[in-house]
Amino acid sequence: TISRDGKSRQMAFVGYKTTADAVKALEYFHNTFIDTSRVQVEYARAVKSAQLPRPWSKHSEGSSAHRRTHETPEERAAREAKAA
């Protein structure tokens, strides 16, 4: 995929006709290389899926960094009082 500024995000989504074809592709291509770049293959997951890893970005809902940057003054005071 290409980002808004025109640079490659170095990722892609590939669809297969059957689950068996997808399994074969994952087994064949996962942890292989294209030039010096390692290829990591994963199955796509639904947005908000419980299988998704915990978010870490301050821009991602559900991360502790997002919670800190979007907390109410009361929540911030309680967190700071607890830390002291």
Beta strands, then each sheet from edge to edge (+ up, - down):
strand 1: 32-34
strand 2: 37-39
sheet 1: 1+ 2-
end
